[in-house]
Amino acid sequence: MAWLKQSDYFDPGDLDVVVAGIAAEMGQHDSGFHQHDMGQLLFTQRGSIKITLANQLSILPPTRVAWIPPQVLHRAEMRGVVGYRSIYLSASCLNFSETGWFPSQCEILETTSLLQAVLERIATSPFDTDWKQGAGAHLLAVSFDEMHRARQEPTLLPLPYDRRLARISFEQLPPLLQEIATYIGASEKTITRLFQRETGMSYQQWRQQWRLIKAIELLAQDKTLSYVAQELGFANDSAFVSFFRKIMGRPPREYMAGSDTAKY
């Protein structure tokens, strides 16, 4: 394991190991698009990470973990103070996983206190740890089993790629359908068809998913419910909480705190 400074260069491919963990205290940081030969488990002790893939984005808050498969192009952006943790897993390590869990697509998973503790232990272990037997092998086995059981979070947002939609900002609340139609000079019917084809969602569904992901990002920055509700265009706190609970099954603060209640 290596404690890195934000400015340090690190490539897990330079190490001849099956598992490599790193940790860093990050301020504002943008990794740019890149990829690894090793699979990556990404999580934080505090703060959030915006993860952008070729055609999706998501927000990773504390108490969740992202799985990024080998060779998947991705970008990680951090704002504020982030307790960054990353675990890189070689192909040989993935092959001796008894669960066979590791999917070919990026996933965001809910974590239990046990999984959080085990991932932290792995991330802060020495590079020369023996992961094929003894304590190292047991830690990996527990983490693989916990991730195999973990609930997948509905926090990936598919991105449209039509050039007419390129001017939409993913930082600010997207306009209503009739407003975006006027803005880009296309009919509401055309926009609806584009979003359905390119994201699998209607524009309204896509906009609601954007609001959910942005809400998680703001909550991870310790913004108040009133602030989040106002930023995302809700009439009041109650309307925002009802929206969040309907999608995520629990109110915002409870979701952000995580839960050991199994929902498998």
Secondary structure as the mmCIF struct_conf table of DSSP 4:
data_model
#
loop_
_struct_conf.conf_type_id
_struct_conf.id
_struct_conf.beg_label_comp_id
_struct_conf.beg_label_asym_id
_struct_conf.beg_label_seq_id
_struct_conf.end_label_comp_id
_struct_conf.end_label_asym_id
_struct_conf.end_label_seq_id
STRN STRN1 ALA A 2 LEU A 4
TURN_TY1_P TURN_TY1_P1 GLN A 6 SER A 7
HELX_RH_3T_P HELX_RH_3T_P1 PRO A 12 ASP A 14
BEND BEND1 LEU A 15 LEU A 15
BEND BEND2 VAL A 18 VAL A 18
STRN STRN2 VAL A 19 MET A 26
BEND BEND3 GLY A 27 GLN A 28
STRN STRN3 HIS A 29 ASP A 30
BEND BEND4 PHE A 33 PHE A 33
STRN STRN4 HIS A 34 HIS A 34
BEND BEND5 ASP A 37 MET A 38
STRN STRN5 GLY A 39 THR A 44
BEND BEND6 GLN A 45 GLY A 47
STRN STRN6 ILE A 49 LEU A 53
BEND BEND7 ALA A 54 ASN A 55
STRN STRN7 GLN A 56 LEU A 60
TURN_TY1_P TURN_TY1_P2 PRO A 62 THR A 63
STRN STRN8 ARG A 64 ILE A 68
TURN_TY1_P TURN_TY1_P3 PRO A 70 GLN A 71
STRN STRN9 HIS A 74 MET A 78
BEND BEND8 GLY A 80 GLY A 80
STRN STRN10 VAL A 82 LEU A 89
HELX_RH_AL_P HELX_RH_AL_P1 ALA A 91 ASN A 95
TURN_TY1_P TURN_TY1_P4 PHE A 96 PHE A 96
TURN_TY1_P TURN_TY1_P5 GLU A 98 THR A 99
BEND BEND9 SER A 104 GLN A 105
STRN STRN11 GLU A 107 GLU A 110
HELX_RH_AL_P HELX_RH_AL_P2 SER A 113 ALA A 123
TURN_TY1_P TURN_TY1_P6 THR A 124 THR A 124
BEND BEND10 SER A 125 SER A 125
TURN_TY1_P TURN_TY1_P7 PHE A 127 ASP A 128
BEND BEND11 LYS A 132 GLN A 133
HELX_RH_AL_P HELX_RH_AL_P3 GLY A 134 ARG A 149
BEND BEND12 ALA A 150 ALA A 150
HELX_LH_PP_P HELX_LH_PP_P1 ARG A 151 ARG A 151
STRN STRN12 GLN A 152 GLN A 152
HELX_LH_PP_P HELX_LH_PP_P2 GLU A 153 GLU A 153
BEND BEND13 PRO A 154 PRO A 154
STRN STRN13 LEU A 156 PRO A 158
HELX_RH_3T_P HELX_RH_3T_P2 ARG A 163 LEU A 165
TURN_TY1_P TURN_TY1_P8 ALA A 166 ARG A 167
BEND BEND14 PHE A 170 GLN A 172
HELX_LH_PP_P HELX_LH_PP_P3 LEU A 173 LEU A 176
HELX_RH_AL_P HELX_RH_AL_P4 LEU A 177 ILE A 184
TURN_TY1_P TURN_TY1_P9 GLY A 185 GLY A 185
HELX_RH_AL_P HELX_RH_AL_P5 GLU A 188 THR A 199
BEND BEND15 GLY A 200 MET A 201
HELX_RH_AL_P HELX_RH_AL_P6 TYR A 203 ALA A 220
TURN_TY1_P TURN_TY1_P10 GLN A 221 ASP A 222
HELX_RH_AL_P HELX_RH_AL_P7 LEU A 225 GLU A 231
TURN_TY1_P TURN_TY1_P11 LEU A 232 GLY A 233
BEND BEND16 ALA A 235 ASN A 236
HELX_RH_AL_P HELX_RH_AL_P8 ASP A 237 MET A 248
BEND BEND17 GLY A 249 ARG A 250
HELX_RH_AL_P HELX_RH_AL_P9 PRO A 252 ALA A 257
#
